[in-house]
Amino acid sequence: MSQPHARKEKIVYLDLFRCIAILAVILIHATSQPVAKLPVDSTLYPIYYVLNTASGFAVPAFLFLSGLVLFYNYSGREQTLTSWLTFFRKRVTYIIIPYIIWSLFYFVVTRYLNGADVLSSWHVFWDKLLDGTNYTHLYFIIVIVQFYVLFPFIMSLVNRFAWIGRYLVWIGIALQLAFFIWDKYGGLQVKSSGSVFFTYLLFYFVGGYIGLHFKSFMQHAIAKAWLWYAIWGAAGFVFVWKGWMRITRRAWMQDYIVQINFVTYYVYVTLTCIALLLLCYQVQRRFSGKLRMFYAWGALSFGLYFIHPFILFLWRREFQPSAPMLYHLSIIGGFTAALLLAWLASFVISKFKGNWLLLGK
């Protein structure tokens, strides 16, 4: 059994990582409308497309970070039934309860504003609560809860068999590939794969590996940061270019596109998570005193995550300009409003007792 140990040092620059990830989440949602509605040959479409596609690391980055933080904090810690019950109590309190409250909020408000009958459709709310579909962004909580349920089991295996911790990345690659093959060719065919933890195993395991070997990994990775950044840039270019080819030339690599999508997505997102971790470390060391706002956004990222879609929802109801220039300004305004108003709301809520009901932890 592992021995008790003092609480590990907080990794301060992870709030900067959270800030980048939540900015990417908001950017995806803000640019989703022009990517879906504008003609591909319009002047600014490539910009919207690149911003939207390159931000595809957003949700996996939070799962990567969850794996990193959990394995970092719990490795070497004494693990008993009581400690795991405490672990789950905290997750129910600070994750699931806010999720239920915000799910109810989005269910009621969006139906009311769209003129639907709320009272006659409560059964829909309960069904959607289980798969995170009461609003478009809530599925993330369902995914993270699945990883919380699995974590004690994985952590126990890591503590019992040291080789699992050493090969966690390779195990993640093998399981991710196995799920892909089973889903595409073995008859599994998961319909809502975005809400299933198997879709994100690699990111979680890579984060977990770094958490287990944090000091040694960072020491070696920082020494070769330029190489990580170069590979990341190349992977990002290939990932975005591949997607552009698919929307401009429908028949491009049609026979192999499923496999190409799989490889480019997981390579790009994994490298993005690692590169951003290194970048946040370097930025924090050089500019720590000048990043207070970014750290504040990162610290309140859970609140920004819950609130910003509602701001975008209202913005798009009120601002639907037809003139091209005004339309593009409305997209920029939507992103800015979603970020700043969601942060302001989170900041105000954080000053009240019981703020965890809406902001979690």
C-alpha positions in Angstrom: 0.0 0.0 0.0 1.2 3.5 -0.8 2.3 5.7 2.1 0.7 9.0 3.0 2.5 12.0 1.7 2.3 15.8 1.9 0.2 17.6 -0.7 2.2 18.1 -3.8 3.2 21.5 -5.0 0.6 23.3 -7.1 1.6 23.7 -10.8 0.7 27.3 -11.2 0.9 27.6 -14.9 -1.8 25.0 -15.5 -4.3 27.9 -15.1 -2.6 29.4 -18.2 -3.2 26.1 -19.9 -6.8 26.2 -18.9 -7.1 29.7 -20.2 -5.9 28.7 -23.6 -8.2 25.7 -23.7 -11.3 27.7 -22.7 -10.4 30.4 -25.3 -10.3 27.6 -27.9 -13.7 26.3 -26.7 -15.2 29.7 -27.1 -13.5 30.3 -30.5 -14.9 27.0 -31.8 -18.4 28.0 -30.8 -18.1 31.5 -32.1 -16.8 30.4 -35.5 -19.1 27.4 -35.9 -21.9 29.5 -37.5 -19.8 31.1 -40.3 -18.0 27.8 -41.0 -21.4 26.1 -41.4 -23.2 28.9 -43.3 -20.8 30.9 -45.4 -19.8 29.8 -48.9 -16.4 28.1 -49.0 -15.3 30.5 -51.7 -16.1 33.6 -49.7 -13.2 35.9 -48.8 -13.0 35.3 -45.1 -14.1 31.7 -45.0 -10.5 30.3 -44.9 -9.8 32.3 -41.8 -12.9 31.0 -40.0 -12.1 27.5 -41.1 -8.5 27.6 -39.9 -9.5 29.1 -36.5 -12.3 26.6 -36.0 -10.3 23.6 -37.1 -7.1 24.5 -35.3 -9.1 24.9 -32.1 -10.2 21.3 -32.2 -7.8 20.5 -29.4 -10.0 22.3 -26.9 -12.1 19.6 -25.2 -9.3 16.9 -25.4 -7.0 19.5 -23.7 -9.2 19.6 -20.6 -9.2 15.8 -20.5 -5.4 15.7 -21.0 -5.2 18.2 -18.1 -7.5 16.1 -16.0 -5.4 13.0 -16.4 -2.2 15.0 -15.7 -3.6 16.6 -12.5 -5.2 13.4 -11.1 -2.2 11.2 -11.7 0.2 13.9 -10.4 -1.8 14.4 -7.2 -2.7 10.8 -6.4 0.5 9.0 -7.4 2.2 7.8 -4.2 -0.8 8.7 -2.1 -2.3 6.3 0.4 -5.4 4.8 -1.3 -8.2 3.4 0.9 -11.9 3.0 0.6 -12.3 6.1 2.6 -10.0 8.2 0.4 -11.9 7.0 -2.8 -15.3 7.8 -1.2 -13.9 11.3 -0.5 -12.7 11.5 -4.1 -16.2 10.7 -5.4 -18.0 12.9 -2.9 -16.0 15.9 -4.1 -16.7 15.1 -7.8 -20.4 14.8 -7.1 -20.4 18.0 -5.2 -18.3 20.1 -7.5 -18.9 18.6 -10.9 -22.2 16.8 -11.1 -24.4 19.2 -9.0 -23.3 22.2 -11.1 -23.9 20.1 -14.2 -27.5 19.3 -13.2 -28.2 23.0 -12.3 -26.8 24.3 -15.7 -28.6 21.5 -17.6 -31.8 22.6 -16.0 -31.1 26.2 -16.8 -30.4 25.6 -20.5 -33.3 23.2 -20.9 -35.8 25.7 -19.4 -34.4 29.0 -20.9 -33.8 27.8 -24.4 -37.2 26.2 -24.7 -38.9 29.3 -23.2 -37.1 31.7 -25.5 -37.9 29.4 -28.5 -41.6 29.4 -27.6 -41.7 25.7 -26.7 -43.8 24.2 -23.8 -41.4 23.5 -20.9 -43.8 21.7 -18.6 -44.9 19.1 -21.1 -41.4 18.0 -22.0 -39.8 17.2 -18.6 -39.2 13.6 -19.7 -36.9 14.9 -22.4 -34.8 16.8 -19.8 -34.1 13.6 -17.8 -33.2 11.6 -21.0 -30.8 14.4 -22.2 -29.3 14.8 -18.7 -27.8 11.3 -19.0 -26.0 11.9 -22.2 -25.2 15.6 -21.8 -27.4 16.9 -24.6 -29.5 19.5 -22.9 -27.2 21.9 -24.7 -24.4 21.5 -27.1 -21.5 21.8 -24.8 -22.7 19.8 -21.8 -21.6 16.4 -23.2 -18.1 17.2 -21.8 -19.3 16.6 -18.2 -20.6 13.1 -19.2 -17.1 12.3 -20.6 -15.2 13.6 -17.6 -17.5 11.7 -15.2 -16.7 8.5 -17.0 -13.0 9.1 -16.5 -13.6 9.9 -12.8 -15.3 6.5 -12.4 -12.4 4.8 -14.1 -9.6 6.6 -12.4 -9.5 4.7 -9.1 -9.3 1.4 -11.0 -6.5 2.7 -13.3 -4.6 4.3 -10.4 -4.8 1.0 -8.5 -3.3 -0.9 -11.5 -0.5 1.7 -11.9 0.4 1.4 -8.2 0.3 -2.4 -8.3 2.1 -2.9 -11.6 4.9 -0.4 -12.1 5.2 -1.3 -15.8 1.8 0.1 -16.5 2.9 3.6 -15.4 6.0 3.3 -17.6 4.1 2.3 -20.7 0.9 4.3 -20.1 1.3 6.2 -23.4 1.8 3.0 -25.4 -1.2 1.5 -23.7 -3.2 4.6 -24.6 -2.2 4.3 -28.2 -3.0 0.6 -28.3 -6.5 1.1 -26.7 -7.3 4.1 -29.0 -6.4 2.1 -32.1 -8.3 -0.9 -30.9 -11.4 1.2 -30.3 -11.1 2.8 -33.7 -10.8 -0.6 -35.4 -13.7 -2.1 -33.4 -15.9 0.9 -34.0 -15.2 1.3 -37.8 -14.6 -2.3 -38.8 -15.8 -4.6 -36.0 -19.5 -3.6 -35.9 -19.5 -1.5 -32.7 -20.5 1.8 -34.6 -20.9 4.1 -31.6 -23.4 6.8 -32.6 -22.5 9.5 -30.1 -18.7 8.8 -29.9 -18.0 12.3 -28.7 -19.8 11.4 -25.4 -17.9 8.2 -24.8 -14.6 8.1 -22.9 -13.0 5.7 -25.3 -12.8 8.5 -27.9 -10.4 10.4 -25.6 -8.4 7.6 -24.0 -5.1 8.6 -25.6 -5.2 12.2 -24.4 -6.1 11.1 -20.9 -3.4 8.5 -20.7 -0.7 10.9 -22.1 -1.7 13.4 -19.5 -1.6 10.7 -16.9 1.9 9.6 -17.9 3.2 13.2 -17.7 1.5 13.5 -14.3 3.2 10.3 -13.0 6.7 11.5 -14.3 6.1 15.2 -14.1 9.5 16.5 -13.1 11.6 14.2 -15.3 9.3 14.7 -18.3 9.3 18.5 -18.0 13.1 18.6 -17.5 13.7 16.6 -20.7 10.9 18.1 -22.8 11.9 21.7 -22.0 15.5 21.0 -23.1 14.1 20.1 -26.5 11.1 22.4 -26.6 12.0 23.8 -30.1 11.7 20.2 -31.4 8.3 19.7 -29.9 7.2 23.0 -31.3 8.5 22.2 -34.8 6.8 18.8 -34.8 3.6 20.4 -33.4 3.6 23.0 -36.2 4.0 20.4 -38.9 1.3 18.3 -37.5 -1.0 21.3 -37.2 -0.4 22.3 -40.8 -1.1 18.7 -42.0 -4.3 18.5 -39.9 -5.7 21.8 -41.1 -4.6 21.3 -44.7 -6.2 17.8 -44.8 -9.5 19.2 -43.7 -9.3 22.0 -46.3 -8.7 19.5 -49.0 -11.8 17.5 -48.0 -14.1 20.5 -48.1 -12.8 21.9 -51.4 -12.2 18.6 -53.1 -14.8 16.1 -51.9 -13.2 13.1 -53.6 -9.7 13.8 -52.2 -8.3 10.6 -50.7 -11.8 9.3 -50.4 -10.8 5.6 -50.0 -8.5 6.4 -47.0 -10.0 9.5 -45.4 -11.3 7.7 -42.3 -7.8 6.4 -41.5 -6.2 9.8 -42.4 -8.7 11.6 -40.1 -7.9 9.3 -37.2 -4.1 9.6 -37.5 -4.0 13.4 -38.1 -6.5 14.2 -35.4 -4.8 12.2 -32.6 -1.3 13.2 -33.6 -2.2 16.9 -33.8 -4.2 17.1 -30.6 -1.7 15.1 -28.5 1.2 17.3 -29.7 -0.9 20.4 -29.1 -1.5 19.4 -25.5 2.2 18.7 -24.9 3.4 21.8 -26.7 1.0 24.1 -24.9 2.1 22.6 -21.6 5.7 23.5 -22.4 4.7 26.9 -23.8 2.8 27.8 -20.6 5.8 26.8 -18.5 8.1 29.1 -20.5 5.6 32.0 -20.7 5.0 31.8 -16.9 8.7 31.9 -16.2 9.3 34.9 -18.4 6.0 36.9 -18.0 4.4 35.7 -14.8 3.7 39.2 -13.5 2.0 40.3 -16.6 -0.6 37.5 -17.1 -3.0 38.1 -14.3 -6.0 38.4 -16.5 -5.2 35.1 -18.3 -4.7 33.3 -15.0 -8.0 34.7 -13.9 -9.7 33.3 -17.0 -8.0 30.0 -16.4 -9.0 29.8 -12.8 -12.6 30.5 -13.7 -12.6 28.3 -16.8 -15.3 26.0 -15.5 -17.6 29.0 -15.1 -16.7 30.3 -18.5 -17.4 26.8 -19.9 -20.9 26.7 -18.4 -22.0 30.3 -19.1 -20.5 31.4 -22.5 -22.9 29.4 -24.8 -25.8 31.3 -23.2 -24.2 34.6 -24.1 -23.6 33.4 -27.6 -27.2 32.2 -27.8 -28.5 35.7 -26.8 -26.0 37.5 -29.1 -27.1 35.5 -32.1 -30.8 36.1 -31.4 -30.2 39.9 -31.2 -27.6 40.4 -33.9 -28.3 38.9 -37.3 -26.9 41.4 -39.8 -27.1 40.7 -43.5 -24.4 43.1 -44.6 -21.1 41.2 -45.0 -19.0 43.6 -43.0 -21.5 43.8 -40.1 -21.8 40.0 -40.2 -18.1 39.6 -39.7 -18.1 42.2 -36.9 -20.9 40.4 -35.2 -18.9 37.2 -35.2 -16.0 39.0 -33.5 -18.4 40.7 -31.2 -20.0 37.4 -30.3 -16.6 35.9 -29.3 -15.7 39.0 -27.3 -19.0 39.2 -25.5 -19.1 35.4 -24.7 -15.6 35.6 -23.2 -15.9 38.9 -21.2 -19.5 38.6 -20.1 -19.0 34.9 -19.1 -15.9 35.9 -17.1 -17.6 38.8 -15.5 -20.6 36.6 -14.5 -18.2 34.0 -13.1 -16.2 36.6 -11.2 -19.3 38.0 -9.6 -20.7 34.6 -8.7 -17.3 33.6 -7.2 -17.7 36.3 -4.6 -20.8 34.7 -3.1 -21.0 31.9 -0.6 -22.1 28.7 -2.2 -20.6 29.7 -5.6 -19.6 26.1 -6.1 -23.2 25.3 -7.0 -22.7 27.2 -10.3 -18.9 27.3 -10.7 -17.9 24.0 -9.3 -14.2 23.4 -8.7 
